[in-house]
Amino acid sequence: MSALAGRGILITRPAHQSASLAARVGAAGGEAILFPALAIAGLDDPAPLRALVARLAGFDWAIFVSPNAASRGLDSIRAHGAWPPGLRAAAVGRSTVRELNRQGIEQVVAPHQRFDSEGLLDCPELAQVAGRRIVIFRGDGGRETLGDTLVARGATVEYAACYRRVLPAVEPSACAALLARWTRGDVQAVTAASTETLANLFTLLGAEGAARVRATPAFVPHARIAEAARALGVATVTVTAAGEEGLVAGLVAWFAGLR
C-alpha cells in the first residue's frame, strides 16, 4: 500500500465523516488533506418527520439511503420510542449498514455488489413488495429511482427527509491555504462522494480553484458522480469501488500504475 507515499489526497467529505477515510489514506502512505465541501444540517421544519415517525409501526420496511440518514433517522425514531417490532430495515451501502449495526439494528438487507439504489432494488427481498408500506429515510430531496421503482412494483412509498445537504461555511483563509498548497504541488488527487460535493468545491474555490480541480485526477465511487465531474470539465476521472475501502484501493491502483 506504499503507492500513495508522498501523495496529497484531498478529502471533501463533511467534517464529521472525514476521519476514517483520512486514516485509511494515511495507512496507505498518503497525506490526507481535509477540506469539507459539504455540510449536513438539520431540517428547517422537523414537524413532518416527527409526524411520520409517529406512524412508523404501520410500515413494513424502512430504507436508509446513507449513513447520515441512518444516524439522524434513528435519532428521530428513538426520540419517539423504540424500533417497531416487525419493521424490516434495508440500506443502500455498506457504510449505512455499519451505522445501523452500530446503533443496534442488526438484520439489514443490503446489496452485496452494486452499492446504490439500483443495487438495492436487485435484492430478492424487495422484488415482491405489492401491498407493502415502505418509508425511505434520506436527505431533503434526492433521486427518486428507488421510490418510483418500488411504487411500480406495487408498494406504497413515503419519504422521511431527516437532514439537509448544504454548502459549508469556509473561511477565505482556508480556501487560500488550500490553493497555496495546490500551487506548491501538494495536491495530487481529489475525492468526492456526491455530485453536490463537487459543485460545492467549485463554488468554494472560485475560478482559480476550479482550474486546479479540473487539472487534478478525481476519484469518485459512482458513474453518476463521474459524469458530473466530466461535465464540470475535470479531465481525469476514475470510478472506484464503493466505500472507503474501494476508494483507497482505487487511489492505490491508479498511483501504482504511474510508477
C-alpha positions as CSV (number, residue, x, y, z in Angstrom):
1,M,0.0,0.0,0.0
2,S,3.0,2.3,-0.5
3,A,1.8,3.7,-3.8
4,L,0.3,6.7,-2.0
5,A,3.6,7.7,-0.4
6,G,4.2,11.4,-0.9
7,R,0.8,11.9,-2.4
8,G,-1.6,14.5,-1.1
9,I,-5.2,13.4,-1.3
10,L,-7.9,16.0,-1.0
11,I,-10.8,14.7,1.2
12,T,-14.0,16.6,0.7
13,R,-16.4,14.8,3.0
14,P,-18.4,16.5,5.7
15,A,-16.1,17.3,8.7
16,H,-17.7,14.7,11.0
17,Q,-17.3,12.0,8.4
18,S,-13.7,12.5,7.2
19,A,-11.6,10.9,10.0
20,S,-12.0,7.3,8.9
21,L,-11.1,7.9,5.3
22,A,-8.2,10.2,6.3
23,A,-6.9,7.3,8.5
24,R,-7.1,4.9,5.6
25,V,-5.3,7.3,3.3
26,G,-2.6,7.7,5.9
27,A,-2.3,4.0,6.4
28,A,-1.7,3.7,2.6
29,G,1.2,6.1,2.9
30,G,-0.6,9.2,1.6
31,E,-1.3,12.6,3.2
32,A,-5.0,13.3,3.8
33,I,-5.8,17.0,3.1
34,L,-9.1,17.8,4.7
35,F,-11.3,20.3,3.0
36,P,-15.0,19.6,3.7
37,A,-17.1,20.7,0.7
38,L,-20.4,19.5,2.1
39,A,-22.1,20.0,5.4
40,I,-25.0,18.2,7.0
41,A,-27.7,20.3,8.6
42,G,-30.9,19.8,10.5
43,L,-34.3,20.4,8.9
44,D,-35.9,23.8,8.9
45,D,-39.1,22.2,9.9
46,P,-38.8,18.8,11.7
47,A,-42.6,18.5,12.2
48,P,-43.3,16.3,9.1
49,L,-40.5,13.9,10.1
50,R,-41.9,13.7,13.7
51,A,-45.4,13.0,12.3
52,L,-44.2,10.3,10.0
53,V,-42.1,8.6,12.7
54,A,-45.2,8.6,14.9
55,R,-46.7,6.3,12.3
56,L,-43.7,4.1,11.8
57,A,-45.3,1.0,13.2
58,G,-47.6,1.0,10.2
59,F,-44.8,0.4,7.8
60,D,-43.3,-2.9,6.6
61,W,-39.9,-1.6,5.5
62,A,-37.6,1.3,6.5
63,I,-34.9,2.0,3.9
64,F,-31.9,4.2,4.7
65,V,-30.0,5.7,1.8
66,S,-26.9,7.0,3.6
67,P,-25.1,6.9,7.0
68,N,-26.5,10.4,7.7
69,A,-30.0,9.1,7.0
70,A,-29.3,6.2,9.4
71,S,-27.9,8.2,12.2
72,R,-30.4,11.1,12.0
73,G,-33.3,8.9,11.2
74,L,-32.7,6.6,14.2
75,D,-32.3,9.7,16.4
76,S,-35.8,10.7,15.4
77,I,-37.2,7.2,15.9
78,R,-35.7,6.9,19.3
79,A,-36.9,10.3,20.3
80,H,-40.4,9.0,19.7
81,G,-40.0,5.4,21.0
82,A,-38.4,2.1,20.2
83,W,-37.8,0.5,16.8
84,P,-41.2,-1.1,15.9
85,P,-41.4,-4.9,16.1
86,G,-41.8,-6.4,12.6
87,L,-40.3,-3.4,10.8
88,R,-37.6,-4.6,8.4
89,A,-34.6,-2.5,7.6
90,A,-32.7,-2.0,4.3
91,A,-29.7,0.1,3.3
92,V,-28.1,1.2,0.1
93,G,-24.4,0.8,1.1
94,R,-22.0,-0.9,3.5
95,S,-21.3,2.3,5.4
96,T,-25.0,2.7,6.1
97,V,-25.3,-0.9,7.2
98,R,-22.4,-0.3,9.6
99,E,-24.1,2.8,11.1
100,L,-27.4,0.8,11.6
101,N,-25.5,-2.1,13.2
102,R,-23.6,0.4,15.4
103,Q,-27.0,1.6,16.7
104,G,-28.4,-1.9,17.3
105,I,-30.2,-2.7,14.1
106,E,-28.6,-6.0,13.2
107,Q,-30.7,-7.5,10.4
108,V,-30.3,-5.2,7.4
109,V,-31.0,-6.1,3.8
110,A,-28.4,-4.5,1.5
111,P,-26.7,-5.1,-1.8
112,H,-23.6,-7.3,-2.0
113,Q,-22.1,-5.8,-5.1
114,R,-23.6,-2.7,-6.6
115,F,-24.0,-0.2,-3.7
116,D,-26.6,2.2,-5.0
117,S,-30.4,2.4,-5.4
118,E,-30.3,0.0,-8.4
119,G,-28.3,-2.5,-6.4
120,L,-30.8,-2.5,-3.5
121,L,-33.6,-2.9,-6.0
122,D,-31.9,-6.1,-7.2
123,C,-32.1,-7.7,-3.8
124,P,-34.7,-10.5,-3.8
125,E,-36.3,-9.3,-0.6
126,L,-37.5,-6.2,-2.4
127,A,-38.7,-7.9,-5.6
128,Q,-42.2,-8.7,-4.4
129,V,-43.5,-5.7,-2.4
130,A,-47.0,-5.3,-3.7
131,G,-49.2,-4.1,-0.9
132,R,-46.2,-3.3,1.4
133,R,-45.7,0.1,3.0
134,I,-42.2,1.5,2.7
135,V,-40.6,4.6,4.2
136,I,-37.3,5.9,2.8
137,F,-35.1,7.9,5.1
138,R,-33.0,10.3,3.2
139,G,-31.8,13.9,2.9
140,D,-34.1,16.7,1.8
141,G,-34.5,16.0,-1.9
142,G,-32.5,13.4,-3.8
143,R,-33.0,10.8,-6.5
144,E,-36.5,9.2,-7.0
145,T,-35.3,6.0,-8.7
146,L,-35.7,3.8,-5.6
147,G,-39.1,5.1,-4.6
148,D,-40.5,5.2,-8.1
149,T,-39.5,1.6,-8.8
150,L,-40.9,0.3,-5.6
151,V,-44.2,2.1,-6.4
152,A,-44.2,0.5,-9.8
153,R,-43.8,-2.9,-8.0
154,G,-47.0,-2.2,-6.1
155,A,-45.7,-0.7,-2.8
156,T,-46.9,2.4,-1.1
157,V,-43.8,4.7,-0.5
158,E,-43.3,7.7,1.7
159,Y,-40.2,9.8,2.2
160,A,-38.8,10.8,5.6
161,A,-36.4,13.7,5.0
162,C,-34.2,13.9,8.1
163,Y,-31.4,16.2,7.1
164,R,-30.2,18.8,4.6
165,R,-27.1,18.9,2.5
166,V,-25.7,22.4,2.5
167,L,-22.7,24.5,1.4
168,P,-20.4,24.6,4.4
169,A,-19.2,27.9,5.9
170,V,-15.5,28.0,5.0
171,E,-13.2,30.9,5.9
172,P,-11.5,32.6,2.9
173,S,-8.2,31.9,4.6
174,A,-8.8,28.2,4.5
175,C,-9.5,28.4,0.7
176,A,-6.4,30.4,0.2
177,A,-4.3,28.0,2.2
178,L,-5.6,25.1,0.1
179,L,-4.9,26.9,-3.2
180,A,-1.4,27.7,-2.0
181,R,-0.7,24.0,-1.3
182,W,-2.1,23.2,-4.7
183,T,0.2,25.7,-6.3
184,R,3.2,24.1,-4.5
185,G,2.2,20.7,-6.0
186,D,0.9,19.2,-2.7
187,V,-2.4,18.0,-4.0
188,Q,-2.3,15.0,-6.4
189,A,-5.8,13.7,-6.2
190,V,-9.4,14.9,-5.4
191,T,-12.0,12.6,-3.9
192,A,-15.7,13.3,-3.9
193,A,-18.7,11.2,-2.8
194,S,-21.5,13.1,-4.3
195,T,-22.4,15.5,-7.1
196,E,-23.3,18.2,-4.5
197,T,-19.8,17.9,-3.1
198,L,-18.3,18.5,-6.5
199,A,-20.5,21.5,-7.2
200,N,-19.7,23.0,-3.8
201,L,-16.0,22.5,-4.3
202,F,-16.1,24.6,-7.4
203,T,-18.2,27.3,-5.6
204,L,-15.9,27.5,-2.6
205,L,-12.6,27.7,-4.5
206,G,-13.7,30.1,-7.3
207,A,-12.1,30.4,-10.7
208,E,-8.6,29.7,-9.7
209,G,-9.6,26.6,-7.7
210,A,-11.9,25.4,-10.4
211,A,-8.9,25.3,-12.8
212,R,-6.9,23.3,-10.2
213,V,-9.7,20.8,-9.7
214,R,-10.1,20.3,-13.5
215,A,-6.4,19.6,-13.9
216,T,-6.2,17.1,-10.9
217,P,-7.2,13.4,-11.1
218,A,-10.6,12.9,-9.4
219,F,-11.7,9.7,-7.7
220,V,-15.4,9.0,-7.2
221,P,-17.5,6.0,-6.2
222,H,-20.2,6.1,-8.8
223,A,-20.6,6.6,-12.5
224,R,-23.2,9.3,-11.9
225,I,-20.7,11.4,-10.0
226,A,-18.1,10.8,-12.7
227,E,-20.5,12.2,-15.3
228,A,-21.0,15.3,-13.2
229,A,-17.2,15.7,-12.8
230,R,-16.7,15.5,-16.5
231,A,-19.5,17.9,-17.2
232,L,-17.6,20.4,-14.9
233,G,-14.5,19.9,-17.0
234,V,-12.5,17.5,-14.8
235,A,-10.0,15.9,-17.3
236,T,-9.2,12.7,-15.4
237,V,-11.9,10.9,-13.5
238,T,-11.7,7.4,-12.0
239,V,-14.7,5.5,-10.7
240,T,-13.7,3.3,-7.8
241,A,-15.4,0.6,-5.9
242,A,-17.9,1.7,-3.3
243,G,-17.0,2.6,0.3
244,E,-13.8,3.8,1.9
245,E,-12.0,0.6,1.1
246,G,-12.9,0.8,-2.6
247,L,-11.9,4.5,-2.8
248,V,-8.5,3.9,-1.3
249,A,-7.9,0.8,-3.4
250,G,-8.7,2.8,-6.5
251,L,-6.2,5.5,-5.5
252,V,-3.6,2.9,-4.8
253,A,-4.1,1.2,-8.1
254,W,-4.0,4.4,-10.1
255,F,-0.9,5.8,-8.5
256,A,0.8,2.4,-8.6
257,G,0.3,2.4,-12.4
258,L,2.3,5.7,-12.6
259,R,5.4,4.0,-11.1
